[in-house]
Amino acid sequence: MELKPIIEVKNLYFSYKKHQVLAGVDLELYRGEVVSLLGPNGCGKSTLIKLILKLLHGEGEIKIASKEIGKYSHKDIASHVAYIPQYNNTPFNYTVLEMVVMGRVAKLDFFALPSAGDYEIANIALKKIDIEHLSNRAFGQLSGGQKQMVLLARAIAQEVNVFIMDEPVAGLDYGNQIRLLELINELSAQGYTFLKTTHYPDHALLVSSRVVVMNGGKIIAEGTPYEVITSKMIESVYDIKADIITHDAHKRCVPIFKK
């Protein structure tokens, strides 16, 4: 793991009018990590991601590749970091290949059209995700899980190693959730870095090298999944009781229902 962080956030504050959302957040992301951001709704997870992507402006310091974010254009940021949104529908009936080629936009000059080389890179990305058979399908006709895989392939075609995902499993059925987590795990083993928000402690336990817990606009816990995700933390953050059990050498979070 590199000594220098790829992304560095120091003493970050942000407010919507008079409502403070972030209150002094510090975060570092290193190459090869899968970092899961946990926390209840409204704790500031998505806002933190928007600030890192320069979609919002806060007070504090954000650096990408040791350079202050204020010195980056949005196109510059896209040459370092890929944002993978929750799956969505597009207003146009693009094919899967066309959607993936859009990941090449940050590499193109203004008004330049994608070259044969760009299409080749897009096809390689589809093969890496094992969805090249969907190449000519209309994106809008795919299932939610397939759409999320296409968006991940688009990020790979962007030729960056850092992926930011905001609740990537939202709206996916259980099978597609697990398949996406397995893919994240496989890609991290190949050197890709992930920062992702999640509402599921179990998912953070399954696929994370580090877990960061946010509440009330602050980071209240940080460390390995097994260190951070405890019954005490679950009760403190989510106001429910849960047991952390071990099954086949893996820990699971099991909520305790009130009788």
C-alpha positions in Angstrom: 0.0 0.0 0.0 1.4 3.5 -0.9 2.5 5.8 1.9 0.9 8.8 0.2 -2.9 8.8 0.1 -4.7 9.0 -3.2 -7.4 11.1 -1.7 -6.9 13.2 1.4 -9.6 15.1 3.3 -8.7 17.3 6.2 -11.0 19.3 8.6 -13.9 19.4 6.1 -17.0 21.4 6.9 -20.2 21.8 4.9 -23.6 23.3 5.5 -26.8 23.7 3.6 -27.8 27.2 4.6 -28.0 27.0 8.4 -28.0 23.2 8.6 -24.5 21.8 9.2 -24.0 18.5 7.4 -20.2 17.9 7.9 -18.3 19.0 11.0 -14.6 18.5 10.7 -14.2 15.3 8.7 -10.8 13.8 8.1 -10.4 10.9 5.7 -7.6 9.3 3.7 -7.9 6.7 0.9 -4.9 4.6 -0.2 -4.3 2.5 -3.2 -5.8 -1.0 -3.2 -8.3 -0.3 -0.4 -12.0 -1.0 -0.3 -13.3 1.6 2.1 -17.0 1.4 3.2 -18.8 4.4 4.5 -21.4 3.4 7.0 -24.0 5.6 8.8 -27.7 6.5 9.0 -29.5 8.6 6.5 -28.5 12.3 6.7 -25.2 11.6 8.4 -23.2 13.2 5.5 -22.0 10.2 3.5 -23.3 11.3 0.1 -22.4 14.9 0.8 -18.8 13.9 1.5 -18.7 12.1 -1.9 -20.1 15.1 -3.7 -17.4 17.3 -2.1 -14.6 14.9 -3.2 -16.0 15.1 -6.7 -16.2 18.9 -6.6 -19.9 18.8 -7.1 -20.2 20.9 -3.9 -17.8 23.3 -2.2 -17.1 23.2 1.5 -14.6 24.5 4.0 -11.4 22.5 4.6 -8.9 20.7 2.5 -9.4 18.0 -0.2 -6.5 16.7 -2.2 -6.4 14.2 -5.1 -3.0 12.8 -5.9 -1.4 15.4 -3.5 -3.0 18.3 -5.4 -5.6 20.6 -4.0 -9.0 20.0 -5.5 -9.5 23.7 -6.3 -6.8 23.4 -8.9 -8.7 20.6 -10.8 -11.3 21.0 -13.4 -14.1 18.4 -13.5 -12.3 16.8 -16.5 -9.1 16.7 -14.5 -10.8 14.9 -11.6 -12.2 12.4 -14.1 -8.6 11.5 -15.1 -8.0 10.3 -11.5 -11.4 9.2 -10.1 -14.4 7.5 -11.6 -17.8 8.0 -10.1 -20.2 5.1 -10.4 -23.8 6.2 -9.6 -26.7 4.0 -8.7 -28.1 2.4 -11.8 -30.3 4.7 -13.8 -32.2 5.0 -17.0 -31.0 7.4 -19.7 -33.3 9.5 -21.9 -31.7 8.1 -25.0 -31.6 4.5 -26.1 -27.9 4.0 -26.1 -26.4 0.6 -26.6 -24.3 -0.9 -23.8 -21.1 -0.4 -25.9 -22.0 3.3 -26.4 -22.6 3.7 -22.7 -19.1 2.3 -21.9 -17.4 4.4 -24.6 -18.7 7.4 -22.7 -16.1 6.6 -20.1 -13.6 7.8 -22.7 -14.9 11.4 -22.7 -12.3 12.6 -20.2 -9.6 11.5 -22.5 -10.9 13.3 -25.6 -10.4 16.8 -26.8 -13.5 19.0 -27.2 -15.6 18.0 -30.2 -13.4 14.9 -30.8 -15.2 11.7 -31.6 -14.3 8.4 -30.0 -11.6 6.5 -32.1 -11.3 2.9 -32.9 -8.9 2.7 -30.0 -11.5 4.1 -27.6 -14.0 1.4 -28.8 -11.3 -1.3 -28.3 -10.7 -0.1 -24.7 -14.5 -0.2 -24.1 -14.7 -3.7 -25.4 -11.8 -4.8 -23.1 -13.7 -3.2 -20.2 -16.8 -5.2 -21.1 -14.7 -8.4 -21.2 -13.1 -7.7 -17.8 -16.6 -7.5 -16.3 -17.7 -10.5 -18.4 -20.6 -8.7 -20.0 -19.3 -8.4 -23.6 -22.4 -10.5 -24.7 -24.5 -7.4 -23.8 -22.6 -5.1 -26.1 -25.4 -4.4 -28.6 -28.2 -4.5 -26.1 -30.1 -1.3 -25.3 -29.0 0.0 -21.9 -32.6 0.9 -21.0 -33.8 -2.6 -21.5 -31.3 -4.2 -19.0 -32.0 -5.3 -15.5 -30.8 -3.2 -12.6 -27.9 -5.6 -11.9 -26.9 -5.5 -15.5 -27.0 -1.7 -15.6 -24.8 -1.5 -12.6 -22.2 -3.8 -14.3 -22.3 -1.6 -17.4 -21.6 1.5 -15.3 -18.7 -0.3 -13.7 -17.3 -1.2 -17.1 -17.7 2.4 -18.1 -15.6 3.4 -15.1 -12.9 0.9 -16.1 -12.9 2.3 -19.6 -12.1 5.6 -18.0 -8.7 4.2 -17.2 -8.5 5.2 -13.6 -7.8 3.1 -10.6 -10.1 4.9 -8.0 -13.8 4.2 -8.1 -16.3 6.1 -5.9 -19.7 4.4 -5.5 -22.8 5.9 -3.7 -25.0 3.0 -2.4 -24.1 0.8 -5.4 -26.5 -2.0 -4.4 -29.6 0.3 -4.0 -32.5 -1.2 -6.0 -30.7 -4.4 -6.8 -32.2 -7.8 -5.9 -30.3 -10.0 -3.4 -28.5 -12.0 -6.1 -27.3 -9.0 -8.0 -26.2 -7.3 -4.7 -23.9 -10.3 -3.9 -22.6 -10.6 -7.5 -21.7 -6.9 -7.5 -19.9 -7.2 -4.1 -18.0 -10.2 -5.5 -16.9 -8.2 -8.5 -15.7 -5.3 -6.3 -13.7 -7.9 -4.4 -12.2 -9.3 -7.5 -11.3 -5.9 -8.9 -9.7 -4.7 -5.6 -7.4 -7.8 -5.8 -6.3 -6.5 -9.2 -5.3 -3.1 -7.7 -8.4 -1.0 -8.1 -9.4 1.2 -5.2 -13.0 1.7 -4.0 -14.7 4.2 -1.7 -18.4 3.3 -1.4 -21.3 4.2 0.8 -23.6 1.5 2.2 -26.5 1.0 4.5 -25.6 -2.6 5.1 -23.1 -3.6 7.8 -23.1 -7.1 6.4 -21.9 -5.8 3.1 -19.1 -3.8 4.8 -18.1 -7.0 6.6 -18.0 -9.0 3.4 -16.1 -6.5 1.2 -14.0 -4.0 3.0 -10.4 -3.5 4.0 -11.5 -0.5 6.1 -14.8 0.8 7.5 -15.5 4.4 8.3 -18.6 5.1 10.4 -20.3 8.6 10.1 -22.9 10.0 12.4 -24.0 13.6 12.9 -21.6 14.9 10.2 -18.5 13.4 11.9 -16.5 10.3 11.6 -17.0 8.4 14.9 -15.2 5.2 14.2 -12.6 3.9 11.7 -10.7 0.7 11.3 -10.9 -2.9 10.0 -14.5 -4.2 9.6 -14.1 -6.6 12.5 -12.8 -3.9 14.8 -15.5 -1.3 13.9 -18.7 -3.3 13.3 -19.7 -4.3 16.8 -23.0 -4.7 18.6 -22.2 -1.6 20.5 -21.6 0.5 17.4 -24.8 -0.8 15.7 -26.9 0.1 18.7 -25.2 3.5 19.1 -25.6 4.5 15.4 -28.8 2.8 14.3 -30.6 2.4 17.7 -31.2 -1.3 17.3 -29.7 -4.3 18.9 -27.7 -6.8 16.9 -25.4 -9.7 17.4 -22.2 -10.1 15.5 -21.8 -13.8 14.8 -19.1 -15.9 13.0 -20.1 -18.3 10.3 -17.5 -20.2 8.2 -14.8 -17.8 9.5 -16.8 -14.7 8.3 -18.6 -12.3 10.6 -22.3 -11.4 10.1 -24.5 -8.8 11.6 -27.8 -10.3 12.9 -30.5 -7.9 14.1 -32.4 -8.8 17.2 -36.1 -8.3 16.9 -38.1 -7.0 19.8 -40.5 -9.7 21.2 
